[in-house]
Amino acid sequence: MSTFEGTGIKNLKLRGGIYYWRQKMDGVQYSESLQTADREEALKRMAEKVEAVKSGTGLKEKKMTKEKDISSESVDYWPQLKVLDCTIRDGGLMNNHQFSDDFVRMVHKNLVAAGVDYMEIGYKADKKLFSPDEYGLWKSCDEDALNRFFGDEDPGIKLSVMADVGRTTESDIVPADQSVLDLIRVACYIHQIPAAMDMAKDAKYKGYEVAINLMAISTVPEFELNKGLELIGQSEADMVYLVDSFGSLYYEQIEDLMRRYLAAMGEGKQVGIHAHNNQQMAYVNTICCAINGATMLDSTIDGMGRGAGNCPTELLLGFLRNPKFHQRPIIEAVEKLMVPLRETIDWGYSVPYMITGQRNEHPRAAIKVREGDQKNEFIKFYDEMYDQ
C-alpha cells in the first residue's frame, strides 16, 4: 500500500520500496522518481529538485502544464520499468515461426508507435537442429535475413533474440557492431547455468546487453535455486529473468522469489519477469514483480505465446500509465493481426492449460490436446492427468 512520509505538504511518496517526489509549484505539477529507497537520501534529492525548479536550472522536461496536464492520466508511474514484447519469439512457438513479412512488419511498426522498449524478434537457433524447411526465419534470425528485413534504417526499438543453451552456437552470434540486435537473452535450466554463464560472457564481450533467463524455476528445489542465483549474480549478464515456464506460480511465491533474485544480483543487475497464463496469473504476477523490484517486464500482443500464452502487452501498458507508452497501436495490432490469426492458431487460457499449471507440469500434454479433435473434452483430459 502506498504511504506518504511526513514532509508537511505530502510531496514525498513511498511506493514499491522507492521514494517519489510530487509537488505543485507556481501552477506547475512536478512528478519524478527519486530512485532510492533511503529516506534521508530521498529528502536530499527532493530538496535538490525543488531548488532546481526555483532557480530554473532543471526539470523542464518534467513540467506538466495546463495545456498538457498528463498528471491526470499518469497519477504515478515508474520510469525505470521497461517492456519487452516477445510476440514473434514466444508466439512463434505456436506456428514454427512461420509469420509473413507483413505480419512481422506490422508488429514492429506498432510496437515502435506504442513506445515499447524492446522487441524480441525470435531465436538464435542452430539451423542444423531446426531446418529452415520446417521453421520460419525467426527461429534462427541469421544476420543476413535480419539485414534484409530491417535494411539500413534505425529499427526505432531495441531488438532482442533468445539463445537457448544447447541450441545455439557461439558463431551464430556475431559482434554487436555487425548486427541490428541489442540484447541477447540466454535461456537455460538450472543444470545449464555454467554453460549459460559462458554464453553470456561471450555475448557481453561481443558488445551486447545480456540476460540470463532461468526457466522452469517452479520445479527447482530451494537450495539449488539459491546456488544457481548466486552463480548468475557473478556472471557477465546485465539481467536475470524470473521465468514461470509452467504458469504455476502465485503472487505470494513471486514475492518470495523476487526477494531472493534481488539479493543475489546485487548492484548493477536488473531482474525481469516472464510469466505464462495457465492460471490467469501472468498479468498479476508481472505487476507483482514490478512492485517488488523487477524492471524488465515481458509481454505479448493479445497474450500470444506458447500454450496458455503470456501477459498481454495492451493490458500491461494500460496499467503502467507511463506517458511514453501508447496503448492504441497495440489494440490496433490485436484487431488487425491477432483476431484473424486466432482462426488458425489456438493459444491463451483454457482448462487443459489450467490443469497442467496447477500440477506444475510442462504444458506439452495440454498443447497436444488443444491441437487435436478433442480439444474441448476437458473431463477426459482431467481424468487422464490425475490418473497418472
Helices and strands as residue ranges (DSSP letters): E 3-4, E 12-15, E 18-25, E 28-33, H 39-55, G 60-62, G 66-68, G 70-72, E 82-85, H 87-91, G 92-94, H 101-114, E 118-123, G 137-139, H 143-150, E 158-164, G 170-172, G 176-178, E 183-188, G 190-192, H 193-205, E 209-214, G 217-219, H 222-233, E 239-244, H 251-265, E 270-275, H 282-291, E 296-299, G 301-303, H 313-320, H 328-333, I 334-338, H 339-341, H 351-358, H 364-370, H 378-386
